[in-house]
Amino acid sequence: MPRLALYSLIVCVLAVAAAVLSFVQGMWIGIVWVLLAGLSSNMAWYYLRRDRARRAAAEV
C-alpha cells in the first residue's frame, strides 16, 4: 500500500471518529469532520488506484 494512501486512510478513520464524537456531544462542527472524511477517503482511493495502474503498466 502506498504511503500516501495509508496516511489518507488514517486521516479518514480519525475524521470519522471525530465526527461521531462531535455529533454525540451535540456540536454541529461534526459536519466539517464528515467532509474531511469524504475528502480523505477519495484521496486514499485515488492513490490506491494510481499505484495499481503503475504496477499494471510496469508488468506490460
C-alpha positions as CSV (number, residue, x, y, z in Angstrom):
1,M,0.0,0.0,0.0
2,P,1.4,3.4,-0.9
3,R,2.4,5.6,1.9
4,L,0.1,8.5,0.9
5,A,-2.9,6.1,0.7
6,L,-2.1,4.8,4.1
7,Y,-1.9,8.3,5.6
8,S,-5.2,9.3,3.9
9,L,-6.9,6.2,5.3
10,I,-5.7,7.1,8.8
11,V,-7.0,10.6,8.5
12,C,-10.3,9.3,7.2
13,V,-10.7,7.0,10.3
14,L,-9.7,9.8,12.7
15,A,-12.1,12.2,11.0
16,V,-15.0,9.7,11.3
17,A,-14.2,9.2,14.9
18,A,-14.1,13.0,15.5
19,A,-17.4,13.4,13.6
20,V,-19.1,10.8,15.7
21,L,-17.9,12.4,18.9
22,S,-18.9,15.8,17.8
23,F,-22.5,14.7,16.9
24,V,-22.8,12.7,20.2
25,Q,-21.9,15.9,22.1
26,G,-24.4,17.9,20.1
27,M,-21.9,20.0,18.2
28,W,-22.6,20.8,14.5
29,I,-18.8,21.1,13.8
30,G,-19.1,17.4,13.0
31,I,-20.3,18.3,9.5
32,V,-16.7,19.6,8.9
33,W,-15.3,16.3,10.1
34,V,-17.7,14.4,7.7
35,L,-16.5,16.5,4.8
36,L,-12.9,15.8,5.7
37,A,-13.5,12.1,6.0
38,G,-15.0,12.2,2.5
39,L,-12.1,14.1,1.1
40,S,-9.5,11.8,2.7
41,S,-11.3,8.6,1.6
42,N,-11.3,9.9,-2.0
43,M,-7.6,10.6,-1.7
44,A,-6.9,7.1,-0.4
45,W,-8.8,5.6,-3.3
46,Y,-7.0,7.8,-5.8
47,Y,-3.6,6.8,-4.5
48,L,-4.5,3.1,-4.4
49,R,-5.8,3.2,-8.0
50,R,-2.8,5.1,-9.2
51,D,-0.5,2.5,-7.6
52,R,-2.4,-0.3,-9.3
53,A,-2.2,1.4,-12.6
54,R,1.6,1.9,-12.3
55,R,2.1,-1.8,-11.3
56,A,-0.1,-2.9,-14.3
57,A,1.9,-0.6,-16.7
58,A,5.2,-2.0,-15.3
59,E,4.2,-5.6,-16.0
60,V,3.5,-4.9,-19.6
